[in-house]
Amino acid sequence: MPEVTKVELPGLDCGLCGFKHCEELERELVLRPELLKRCIHISEDTLDARLQSAPPVPSAPSASALPSVARSATRPPSSSRLAPFVDTLGRDFDFYLEHFPEDPGPREIILPHNPMITRELPVKKGDILIGRPLGMSCGCPITHCGVAMEVDQRTGVIVWCVTGPLAPRSQGYKDLGYYIAEGYEGLIKEAKTDIKIGCRYYFQPRMCMLQWRHSGLVNFINRTPAGIQVRLEGLWIG
């Protein structure tokens, strides 16, 4: 891996870069230095000056260089500088759920309250959708927007990536109305506990607009170079 230059971030924790704390962005810069462009408080002139004057930081060791015990652990690699696992209401949780690198946003499995609407609209892969998870399946007060990734016309089940309101506002959308959030799929890169299949955890989707903790049962685990891939069902908020 190429060497990455250490850059001092402003420490404002504004969240506009997509991370809750500046320290979280700083940790990601080790592997993805291009993320520094997300910090609106560092101009290009200032950034160039800092990059030229700052000493390089050695790159992280590859997985093959780690002891076999570390590679087989069920907890993702962590750092002593991890941000507190606490949501905006002061509640503890166990890990952050990240979306897959190839996806435009978090992957959510949903079922419209009227499953027939999947055929009536009709919904197909690539469609821009909006809807709100109602009731016991989450009860999130935020209308979700996203793009359909998989569609089962027979059962009405849709897998979509939640992206935000920009695409619906500029390109139009299909309105699902109320829906049930059946599950999430994503990656765990930061956790404060071991992850085991069949156990329920509190977690926070990294891109959650409210930064609230969720709860879900892990019923699938797969180790990947990008992190621990999991599927969570039986979702709650709070």
N, C-alpha and C positions, 0 to 999 in steps of 0.2 A: 504494500500500500504506500502511496506517496506520503511524505511528511506533511503535517498540517500545522499552520501557523497559529499561535495563540493570540486571540484578540480580546481586549477588555470590553465587555458589554456595559451598557449604561446602568444596569441594575434597577430599572424602573418597574419591571414586572407588569408592563401594560397589557400584555397578551395579544397585541396586534400581529405578532409573528406566528401565532397559532399555538404557542406554548404558554403554560400558566406562569412560569418563572423564567427569568433570564438564565438561571443555572441549568434549566432543562435544555434550552437552546444551546448553551455552551457545551453540554455533553454531546449533543447531536452533531455539533460542528466537527468533532474528531473524525467521524465517518462521512459526514456530508457537509463539507465546507461551503458549498453553494447556498446553504440555508441562511448564511449571513446577510444575503441580500434582502431577507424579510424584515430586518431591523430598520425601521424608518428613521430611527434616531441617529444612524450613522450614515453620513453622506458619502458619496463615492470618493471625494477628495480626502475626507477624514479617513475612510477605510484604506485607501491606497497608502497614506502616510503610516497608519498603524501596522499594516502588513509589512512594510519595508523596515520598520524599526523593531518589531516584536521578534523575540527569539523563537525558533521552531520547536514544536513539541513532538517527541518521538511518536510514531504511529503505534496503534494498539496491536498486540500480538495476534496472530491468526489462530483459528480454532485448533489447528493441528499442533500448535506449539503448547497448548494447555494440557495439564495432566488429564488422564482419562476420566478420573473421578469428576473433575469440573465439567467436562463435556457431557457427562451423563446426568448431571443434576437437573431436577425439575424446576428449579428456580432460575429465571433469566439472570445473565450477568448484571451485577449491580455496582454501585459506587457509594463511597462514604458520603458523597455530596448530594445524595438523592433528596429531592424536595419532599416535604411532608405529604403523606397520603391522606389528605384532608380536603373535603369538598367545600364549596362556598358557604355551606350552612354549618361548617365545623364538624362534620361527621367523618369518621375514619373509613377507609376502604383498603382493599388488599392489592389492587394492581390497576394500571392503566391499560385500556384496550385500544390498540392502534389499528388503523386500516391497512390492508395489503398494499404494497408499493405500487402495484399495477392498477389499483382501483382509484377512481376519482374521489372516493369518500368511504365512510364506514358501511359495511355490508350488513343489511338487515333483512330478515325473512318475515314477510307480513302476509296477512289474510284480511281482505276487506270485510267489513261487517255484512255486506251483501256480496258473497263470492261471485255471483252472477255478473257483477259489474266488470270483472276482468274480461269477460267475453263481450259484454255489451258495449264497452267503450270503443273498440277492443284495445287491450293493452298488449304491446309487443316489445321485444327487446329494443332498447335505445330510446323508448318514449320518456319524456320528462313528465314526472308525476308530482302531485302534492296530496297530503292527507294528514290526519292527526291520530296518534295512538290513543284510544279511549279506554278507560276503565282499568280492570285488574292487570291488563297486559302492560301497563306502564302508567297511563294517565298523564303523560307529558302535556303541559299546557302549550307547547310550541308546535305550530304547523310544520311538518317535515316536508322537505322538497328533495327530489332525487331523480336518478335515471335508472330505468328498469334494466336488469342484467339477465334475469331468467324469468320466464313466465310459464305457468302450468295452467292452460286454459280449462282443463278438466276439473281441477280442484279449486282454482282461483288463487292459489298461492303465488306470490311474487317475491323474487329476490331483487332488491334494489340497493344502490349506493346513495346514501344521503349526502347531498352536496351543498345545499343552501339556496337562497331565493333568487340569485342572479339569473340563472338560466330560465326559470319560469317567467320572470319579469320580462326578459328580452326575447324569448323564443315561443312563449305559450306553454300550455300544460294540459294534462288530463287530471281531473279531480276525483280521487278515490273516496272522498268523504272520510268517515271514521274507519279505522282499521285496527286489527289486533297485531301487536308485535310478538311474533312467535319465537324469534331468536336472533342472536348476533353471531357473526363470524369475524375473526380478526387475529391480531398478533399481540402477544405479551412480551414487551421488552424490559419493563420495570415492574417488579413485584416485591413485596416485603414478606412473602411467605411462599412455601412450596405449593405448586399447582398440581392437584390430583384429580383424576377423572372420577366422577360420581359425587364430588363435593360442591357445595354452594358457597359462593364468594360474593363479597361486595367489590364492585369495580366501578371505574369511571371511564366512559368512552372519551378518548383524548379530545375529540372534536365536539363534545357536548356543549351547546351554547350556554346552558345554565350552569355547567360545571357541577352537576349533581351526581351523587353516587347512585349506582344501580345494583341490583342483585340478580344472580343467575346461576344455574346449575351447569357445570362443565360436563358435557357428555361426549366430547371428542378432543383429543390432544395429538399433535404432530410436531416434532422438532424440525425446524427449518433454519437455514443460515440467517434469515431475517429475524427470527424470534420463535417463540412457542405459539404455534397455530392452535386456536381453540374455537369451539362452538359452544355457545351458552344459550340455554332455553329456560323456560319458567321465569320470565323476567318480571322484576318489580322495580319501582323507583323509590328510594328512601331507605 
